[in-house]
Amino acid sequence: MFPKIPLAILTLLLSLSIACGDDPIGRPDSDTDTDIETDTGDTDPDTDPDPDTPRLIIPGSLELSAALGASATTTFVVQNAGLADLELELESQDAWLTPSLDQLTLSPDAQESIMVTATCADENLVRSTDLFVRSNDPRALETTVAVTLVCGDAELLSDLNIEVEGLPEGLAADVTVSGPESFEATLTGSDEFTDLTPGTYTLSAARVGDDLLYDPSQASQTLELIGGRTKTAIVNYALVPGSLQVSVTGLPAGETPTIEFVDADQNSTSVPADGLLEGLTPGDYQLIPADLIVGTTTYSASTATVTILSAIRSEATIAYADVVELGSMQIAATGLPAGAAFTTRIQGEGLDTYVVGAQTVENLATGEYTLTFQDFSADGVIYSAPPVDVSVTTGDPAVATAAYSAGDTTLIVHVSTSLPMDLDFEILSGGNVVQTFSTSDDTTETLLLNPGSYTIELASYPQVADDVGNVTQFAGLGDSFTLIAGATVERNVSVTIPTVVTQGGDNGPGSLRGVVASVNEGSTIRFAPDVQEVALTSRVLINKPLHLLGDGQPGDLVIRGAGDHGLFEVLPNMDVTFENLTLRDGHAEFGGAIYSQGKLTLRRVDLRSNHATDQGGAVWQDERPVDFFFVRALDNSSDGDGGAVYVARIFVHIRDCLFEGNNAVGKGGALFAFEIYEGYNAVLQRNLFNENTAAQGGAIYAGIYGYFQNNTFTANNATLRGGAFYHHSGDDLVLTHNTFTANGSPEGAAIWKYQNAALTLDRNLIASNATGGGALYTPLGSGGSLFTSSGYNVLGDVNVNIVTTQPTDIVGDATYNAHLLPLADNGGFTQSVAVGSASDAYQAVPKALCMDAIGVEPLGYDQRMAPRSSGAFCTVGAWEVGSTRSGTFEDFEAMDFFDDGYGDHTFYGREGFPFRFLEGRKQGDYPIEGQGLLLRDATSRLGAIIPGGLSSISLQFRKAFTGGADRSIEIRINGQVVATSQVIGPPAQSEDATVYTVEANGLNIAGPFALEIRNLGAQVVIDNLVWD
């Protein structure tokens, strides 16, 4: 604790004098003036012992004290001890400290007193600042006076920071600090001390470390701590060096070898033999002695590794071995053009070097050598020589001769194909096959051949012409070429399949437009793997039956419009299929993507963002059948009717499709179907219509004969009539197991029916649609008909005056709760609406009444293709209780598009890959579940290549017709029989509707597999093929 100092008593502490006029011995003066006598005892070669300059003497610090809120003053003396005028400027950095003047000039040997005033605040504290002093003294151009003010009862204390540097991590320092009031502390690293008594402190540091020692740069430092100030002291450690004594033995007297001294970083320097190396950083070093040749004798020594330790002299002896005899070698070559500069690699006895041309190599250590000769090229010919082994002795030179000869030629064949295929090639010379190679894709084959003339021929190819006569083109075959000895020749072979699109442009060879125009009718057009998008600048005219087939998912191949036009036009009577691709951004008056007057099939096709200014935002179809299978129609629009699809006067079959976000300004936000009468039929199965809009028929506007089965209509909207469906014509239409929910319209939130149109409701769930105009609506005019119920409908808010209801129907009001769950992914191709167990629709229909829309067969599945009946009852609407089928399955619904005659055909199943059958037809009067395949006799087959591996497989089958011959089938996988069914035998002249199952389990087959189903007897129908 510092004692209180009366206000009138001032303490002035002079702690440092600056520029005292000393001239230490050994430090040269820097000026050129020589008019003053030399300094006594100064023996350095000064050019200016005492220059004519001012010399500033000023105290280093001031200490004042005052009461709280009071001021204190003191004076200090500034002196010019030099030989020229001293000019000063004084500046305080803080408002609480004020000097009496800010400028001053002193003549030589003059002095001046300067007063400073310091003011305390109203709190006990110590104030510190610097008074900046600038002068023309070259030794003190800018210095400071440290000013400390103790206010009230504040203690005048100091802080000390000690920083230890230079030690590796984990090594502790050995530092001691001591000072006033018996202060002493020991440190192992950097530290800070606060509130120390001002005064003189001693900082001591000692050596640390074990093998590697570290010394402080200063063993002791004296530190002056000023009150109110922080002092920083640095202890620098440095690695203590070691030394190395090098000795050399084994050399003749007077011979001095060259020795390289290499550190761990591969830095090297030459060191003297028998010398002492000092000041070495501790660590590992290598001494690498060079061979020394004296006369014909070579002296060698091994590399030595030494470890240098701190403060220790290490020793290393380089011991040269006994004398080594030397020999020589003559190198020559035969078989080369005169003067050829061939290159030889010599390896052996520690030597690895290259020489060029014929020569004699001297001063070789005796022993075994291997000579390798590089290939030599001249005039297109490559010459090669085998390696040679020789022994070098001290006698005559060893002789090594390279026997060069022209080697084989190299043939490089580049094969490019439109699509992967198995190809076998032959290399012929003089009509004889000398080499063969095979490929299934683009490849480069490198072959070594003798010089001569050759041709490249195709040994085998699976099908030069396809089923409809398109001929594969081969370029680069049959042309003779000559191979020169040692030369390299490249040949190109290209395989062009005319039915493959190889580029995404709109015109030219390999374009989609060009391929469509050039292939034969009935062709399947495929796309090369690197063609992922095709941009069309006008419609592609299709005037022949074609199948456009993408490889993979629809999004893997996009055909888009690149302008204000449609994508395709199909002429009348043409049968055209689009599969595994996306059609988008088409714009036209009719059919933004497709304008068709032929038979049209879409399988696994996405229709996206197409637009029509009149009818059919994506597709316009008239007077020929249309089939949609796994189609997604998204965000298409029309300024007239049919936001996505417009069809008229045709057979319509739409299965497992999604219509979402489509819009028509007029009628049918998703689908406009009109004038489809009995005999044509319209069938919609397992589809989802979601968020489509129009003026009339938010999802569908139709005048059709046929049935809707297992469809869901949700969140569709019409601004005038029929939120989901507007039924216009008088033809019979049956709606079976459909769900209508969350749809809206001023008249008929779910369905609006024209007054004379016939519409039958059978097990439909129509609930939670927008109220106001009711879920169902039909005008009750003269000659009008009502909605007809077949029973077991859950109708929600419905006007019973327009429906001929049955006792099994549930009719609610605007508050009716059908306990519907949100639209969700419940399995299957599209989302669906499930019902809760508290719903009136839940398991409400006796199993015997769960029939299809025609009333002929049991309805075996729901919208998701999940089993329709899981017990004694089924559920009203499109969704059924229970999960979807496990595994992957084929339902043979595509058979609906074949006639009743036997034949060989290919169809594409639910998963998008082809099935091929021989001697088969549709099931006719012998169904199992929906469509099936009827195999005629023991020559009938069904086959497919199926991806993804196989663990188990099952198939349902039944007897067809009434004959008494045995019936059975077998399943083959990769050519091996894995399952054979039981035999269905007599009685004859009797139908048997029993459904049997044949299955195989535990197959464990990885990767793609070949499936074959064989009929072993008379007619059978197969259906519901399931594999996992």
Sequence and secondary structure as in RCSB ss.txt:
>XXXX:A:sequence
MFPKIPLAILTLLLSLSIACGDDPIGRPDSDTDTDIETDTGDTDPDTDPDPDTPRLIIPGSLELSAALGASATTT
FVVQNAGLADLELELESQDAWLTPSLDQLTLSPDAQESIMVTATCADENLVRSTDLFVRSNDPRALETTVAVTLV
CGDAELLSDLNIEVEGLPEGLAADVTVSGPESFEATLTGSDEFTDLTPGTYTLSAARVGDDLLYDPSQASQTLEL
IGGRTKTAIVNYALVPGSLQVSVTGLPAGETPTIEFVDADQNSTSVPADGLLEGLTPGDYQLIPADLIVGTTTYS
ASTATVTILSAIRSEATIAYADVVELGSMQIAATGLPAGAAFTTRIQGEGLDTYVVGAQTVENLATGEYTLTFQD
FSADGVIYSAPPVDVSVTTGDPAVATAAYSAGDTTLIVHVSTSLPMDLDFEILSGGNVVQTFSTSDDTTETLLLN
PGSYTIELASYPQVADDVGNVTQFAGLGDSFTLIAGATVERNVSVTIPTVVTQGGDNGPGSLRGVVASVNEGSTI
RFAPDVQEVALTSRVLINKPLHLLGDGQPGDLVIRGAGDHGLFEVLPNMDVTFENLTLRDGHAEFGGAIYSQGKL
TLRRVDLRSNHATDQGGAVWQDERPVDFFFVRALDNSSDGDGGAVYVARIFVHIRDCLFEGNNAVGKGGALFAFE
IYEGYNAVLQRNLFNENTAAQGGAIYAGIYGYFQNNTFTANNATLRGGAFYHHSGDDLVLTHNTFTANGSPEGAA
IWKYQNAALTLDRNLIASNATGGGALYTPLGSGGSLFTSSGYNVLGDVNVNIVTTQPTDIVGDATYNAHLLPLAD
NGGFTQSVAVGSASDAYQAVPKALCMDAIGVEPLGYDQRMAPRSSGAFCTVGAWEVGSTRSGTFEDFEAMDFFDD
GYGDHTFYGREGFPFRFLEGRKQGDYPIEGQGLLLRDATSRLGAIIPGGLSSISLQFRKAFTGGADRSIEIRING
QVVATSQVIGPPAQSEDATVYTVEANGLNIAGPFALEIRNLGAQVVIDNLVWD
>XXXX:A:secstr
      TT        B       TT         S   TT  S  S SS S   EE BSEEEEEE TT EEEEE
EEEEE SSS EEEEEEESSTTEEES SEEEE TT EEEEEEEEE  SS EEEEEEEEEEES TT SEEEEEEEEE
ETT    EEEEEEEES  TT    EEEEETTTEEEEESS EEEEEE SEEEEEEE  EESSSEEEES SEEEEEE
 TT EEEEEEEEEE  EEEEEEEESS TT    EEEE TT  EEEE TT EEEEE SEEEEEEE  EEETTEEE 
   EEEEE TT EEEEEEE  S EEEEEEEEEEESS TT   EEEEEETTEEEEEESSEEEEEEESEEEEEEE  
EEETTEEEE   EEEEE SSS EEEEEE EE  EEEEEEEEESS   EEEEEEETTEEEEEEEESSSEEEEEEE 
SEEEEEEEEE S SB TT  B EEES S  EEE TT EEEEEEEEE TTEE   SSSSTTSHHHHHHHS TTEEE
EE TT  EEEESS EEE S EEEE SSSGGGSEEEE SSS SEEE TT EEEEEEEEEE  EEEE SSEEESSEE
EEEEEEEES EEEEE SSEEEESS EEEES EEES EESSB SSEEEESS EEEES EEES EESSB SSEEEEE
E TTT EEEES EEES EEEE SSEEEEE EEEES EEES EEEEE SSEEE SSSEEEEES EEES B SB SS
EEE TT EEEEES EE S   SS SEE    TT   EEE S  EEEE  GGGEE  TT EEE TT    EEEEE 
 SSSS EEEE TTSTTTT EEGGG B TTSSSB  B TTS BS SSSEE SSS  SS   SSEEE  GGGGGS S
S EEEEEE TTS EEEEEEEEE TT  SSSS EEE STT EEEEEE S BS EEEEEEE SS  S B EEEEETT
EEEEE   B   SS      EEEEE    B S EEEEEEE SS EEEEEEEE 
